[in-house]
């Protein structure tokens, strides 16, 4: 994990002091609400429906156990004892007191954390593959690059007042687990035939009101130019992105308006001036950051232990289910990455209590070198577990209620906070998620359905990524009443696609029944072993429509 | 017709320098694009400035959507100062303009921020190449002076500090190594 040096620490400390001063001036009436707004949101502080909300950054999803413990203590001391992991791999506190936020930021700074640029019209937290550094299909560890991007974006003086928010995602694996095609900038690290590291740069993707899949701006950028090239893109956006209409202000609208060729031409013109400038990366610079992400000293796991693990998998059905769904292969034989499900009965998706944070931190220390990752599916990952300790970990997770063997299934749904918390929401989303989870609890049925992404957003801002759910649910407001629009056929990853709306929207109580009907069509029409998304792509939306609205 | 009083003086009595010094502001700011004001020295809209005889008592005002070019930059380099207007403080184009003028178009003279210029944007403005600030008149000057020292270092290579932090780190650790190496061993 990246560890701050005195410079990083100084900057974060100075940020706390800056915000403390701004808060004092705000409370003293020296800053208006409208002028305080960008200052507070650039520190992750929202004024929500019932209370303030503080969004804390988890840079590219990497979290140390010592940091999780601090988050737990903050949640207990300053909030109501729980937090919520988001699809941007951040964590939100839903009930902090406005005037205490500077103190919370100071606590965060003590464990090298912050809430810088977790909101606002600036460059947000970069997200990446939750299996970065341990994935079997990885070509290049994206974490050092994400850290370089983090530093470059942090307090970038030119880009704090962009037309709209700006999100970057990066993958270094052959399979995209970071949804790079639906980000303002998507980055894919790859090696060319000569074995040289290249970056494929996409721009103009995004969800929200107008979902768009990103276009390739540069297929094979040499890595040295990563920062100057991104700077050129963001500069073109800052100058030419629309500022007259909030709903047309994202970079995707600019890319569409100019066309990708003209957009690329402007970026390349801009880049010609920045290329080979001081922000150009050298191997010394990258290696210095890479040293923060060296592999932990993993003791070797014996072949006997690996065989025992496989044998248990064959003999214990419950363990086998957990392994199939929540355990991911690791680049080192004998090790696995474990996904802890935060999709649990009686909890909102992504929610975790302070007590559980402490317990998970202990497990991370005991089983995974004290390191965790937050996933954009709102789960947690222990990235380095030796298989000879997996059974024990599984049992302990089970006691904690975090061993739900349902990762990647319908029960692992993504959900924004919705109308229960969020001031922007048109409708509640958490009760819909809970109703669906309650209806489809049977594990055999969930496994029979196979991989299925169900994503729920409480408004068209699409924090719940409903456009890229195989089944997407969007809360809409019609004359003050909450309705839900269902879409089918969305997908993230290498074959990203945007869902199509099924038809007229539904009352909340009808949603689980509608999902049931959608699933009936799938079960009836699927070929053997055919996942939902493939069946949908083969038969189209019509049979679903006919059955649901029959 | 001057319904919106566009040629009214919008400039403050004082100007804040990047150094933290506060000076009297002799410059009159006019947004009227049609006619020069009577006052001098005066900052006037770019097109009007371009159409007027050169004078060290007349300076151009750039709107945030102006497109820079080498030709325009050549003209601007001859101006006594260049003002960039923030129509609202959330319009971030002025930051890019200032950086481009400094880094690409080699403008050495004063770049002044005018319009909706608030305390909490000063630090970033200064980093991007602004060196004079005509603050909105409700801004407390003592807080503005303090805001110029918000951060003691920065990650990026931008106008004020061309060396990115990653380069500085390498340079300093190399220097430290040399220091260690030069200690005689016994």
Contacts between the chains, C-beta under 8 A, distances in Angstrom:
chain1	res1	chain2	res2	distance
A	5	B	169	7.3
A	7	B	153	5.9
A	7	B	165	6.0
A	7	B	169	7.3
A	10	B	152	6.3
A	10	B	153	6.5
A	11	B	151	6.3
A	11	B	153	6.7
A	11	B	154	7.7
A	11	B	155	7.6
A	14	B	150	6.5
A	14	B	151	5.0
A	14	B	152	6.5
A	15	B	151	7.8
A	18	B	150	5.1
A	18	B	151	7.7
A	21	B	143	8.0
A	21	B	146	7.7
A	22	B	120	6.3
A	25	B	143	6.9
A	30	B	140	6.8
A	30	B	143	7.6
A	31	B	120	7.6
A	35	B	89	7.0
A	35	B	118	6.3
A	35	B	120	7.5
A	38	B	90	6.3
A	39	B	120	5.5
A	121	B	90	7.2
A	121	B	92	7.6
A	148	B	166	7.3
A	151	B	155	4.3
A	151	B	165	6.7
A	151	B	166	7.1
A	152	B	155	6.1
A	152	B	156	6.0
A	152	B	164	8.0
A	154	B	155	5.7
A	155	B	124	7.7
A	155	B	151	6.6
A	155	B	154	6.3
A	155	B	155	6.9
A	155	B	156	7.9
A	156	B	155	7.9
A	156	B	156	5.7
A	156	B	158	7.9
A	157	B	95	6.4
A	157	B	123	7.4
A	157	B	124	3.7
A	157	B	125	7.6
A	157	B	127	3.8
A	157	B	128	5.2
A	157	B	154	7.6
A	157	B	156	7.4
A	157	B	158	5.6
A	158	B	92	7.6
A	158	B	95	4.5
A	158	B	96	5.7
A	158	B	99	5.7
A	158	B	124	7.6
A	158	B	128	5.6
A	158	B	158	6.8
A	159	B	92	7.0
A	159	B	95	7.6
A	160	B	92	6.6
A	160	B	95	7.6
A	160	B	121	8.0
A	160	B	124	5.6
A	161	B	89	7.5
A	161	B	90	5.2
A	161	B	91	6.7
A	161	B	92	3.0
A	161	B	95	7.1
A	161	B	121	7.7
A	162	B	92	5.8
A	163	B	92	7.8
A	235	B	96	5.8
A	238	B	92	5.7
A	238	B	93	6.3
A	238	B	95	7.6
A	238	B	96	5.2
A	239	B	93	5.9
A	239	B	96	5.6
A	243	B	91	6.5
A	243	B	93	8.0
A	273	B	104	5.6
A	277	B	157	7.0
A	278	B	157	4.0
A	278	B	162	5.6
A	278	B	163	6.3
A	278	B	164	5.7
A	278	B	167	6.8
A	279	B	156	7.2
A	279	B	157	5.1
A	279	B	164	5.7
A	281	B	166	7.8
A	284	B	170	5.6
A	285	B	166	4.7
A	285	B	167	7.1
A	285	B	170	6.5
A	288	B	166	7.2
A	288	B	169	6.7
A	288	B	170	6.5
A	288	B	173	7.9
A	289	B	166	7.7
